[in-house]
Amino acid sequence: MTVVIEPRTARQLRHPEKQGRPDTPIQRKPQWLRVRAPGSSGYAATRAIVREAGLVTVCEEAGCPNIGECWEKSHATMMIMGEVCTRACGFCNVATGKPAPLDPTEPARVAEAVARMGLKHVVITSVDRDDLADGGARHFAQTVAAIRAAAPAATIEILTPDFLRKKNAAEIAIAARADVFNHNLETVPRLYHSIRPGARYYASLRLLERAKEVNPAQFTKSGLMLGLGESRDEVLQVMDDMRCAGVDFITVGQYLQPSRKHAAVERFVPPEEFKALAAIAYAKGFLMVAASPLTRSSHHAGEDFERLRAARAALDAV
């Protein structure tokens, strides 16, 4: 089945809530953050499958710098429940506004695309859907079930919203039994008011803790962006908080500013600082750490999942 997605018109502002904000300067990227523009045959093939299935990907909507590399390998992160978010985070490039109703055919279309791409590991994320009674938790569960049926050999990672103030929603998403339950804390608590104004740090932390309590065998994962003005001590405290919540896998990457209306980059963190933070994270007990300027939650997710699984097996064997 082919689904036609109407393009966003010039009059439909991507971030209407940010138009009253003062412009922030956009710094020139250092050499270590520059990537080649996508254009390989593998990239084109992945793009064709995504378009034919009428799917939305976070790779495009969030302007991920790794899209060329990932799509060349047929790795695309599906973004379910539409392309319009009910939140207005200061860092995010996903469009904000009033979302369309859920499409009941989407789980099956996502599953079909996963099977066609031959994915061994698939990452499913979504916009925030504060307009839904369960925040979209059942839609996540239906998508996981559809993938299990269409591609039973694939491992599944869900990168969920926080389901803030949605009673029992977290339990519904956790009960879907994805192989990895991922929810990004994104930044340090002090910056939540400006960077994640619709979220609450300790609610997000509790979601990760709850996932581990309900299903201890499920891997949990969370991520941080650097360069927003956080201090080193604050980053180390977030690592400790994650470990107290039982998080197995941490990703740490550089924040990149989507537009002049978004939060400014306070500094570009050099690669050697990411390496130092990775060493500290391993010392704190994380089973898996991905830390580099271009690290994103779903970048190399399949390879990282295999290393994560191997790390747990090695620990269990001790």
Protein Blocks (a to p, Z undefined) as FASTA:
>chain_A
ZZddddddfklcfblmlmmpccdddddddfklcccddhifklmmmmmmmmmnopacfklm
nopaklmmmmmnopacddehijbdfbdcfkbcbdcdddddddfklmmmmmmmmmmnopab
dcddddddfkbmnlommmmmmmmmmmmmmmmmbccdddddekpoighklmmmmmnopabd
cddehiafklmmmmmmmbcfklmmmmmmmmmmmmmmbccdddddehihpafklmmmmmmm
mmmnopabdcddddddfbfkbccdfbdcdfklmmmmmmmmmmnopabdcddfklcfkgok
lmmmmmmmmmmmmmmmZZ
